[in-house]
Every structure is written in C-alpha cells, then in structure tokens.
Amino acid sequence: MHLNKVALAEEIAKKAGVSKKEAGDMVAAFTDVVTGTLKAGGSVSIAGFGQFSAKTRAGRVGVNPQNPSQKINIPPVTVPKFKSGLALKKALKSSGVAPATEAVA
C-alpha cells in the first residue's frame, strides 16, 4: 500500500471522524508547520513516532560523471532528516510484514 497526500487525508478523515476537506487541511497544516520549523533551524518531535530535523551536508569536491577526469565543487546543502522513534521501530519489527520494494526514480 502506498499513501499519497490525498489518500493520507482520506485515512485521517476515517480515523478522526472528520470530513475529507478538514483532514486535507490538517495534512497541509502539518507539512507547512514541519517545513517552516525546519527552515527556521528547529526540529519537530512526535513522541514514539520520530523526529524531523534538518542537517547541513558539507561541501566537497566531486567528479563529473560525464567526464570523470573533471573535478567539480559540490556546495554545502541543507537536507531533511527523519529519525524514527522506538514505538515506530517496535511496531514495524513486530508486524512481520516485509517492506514494499519500489523503484525510486
């Protein structure tokens, strides 16, 4: 099963007993709050689920894949990070279900 934003809102609507529009607004608000907090240098922790944070990856010298003899400078970049919580890890371990293997493009 794969949930996109709309499907996630539908599942939240069922679980919370609210309309799909309200649930969609909740999902949008959640993503806005997390994004804004990370941009401001903070982190978002949900006990038992995990922690969202931002990490700055240092700049480095790399190789141009189209011309391996050419060196290129890769600038520092800020990337999102998620660290799962203990309850989430335990729930996945005890589920006995293998994770879906999907090609990531």
Secondary structure, DSSP 4 states (H G I P E B T S, - for coil): ----HHHHHHHHHHHHT--HHHHHHHHHHHHHHHHHHHHTT--EEETTTEEEEEEEEPPEEEEETTEEEEEEEEPPEEEEEEEE-HHHHHHHHHH-PPPP-----
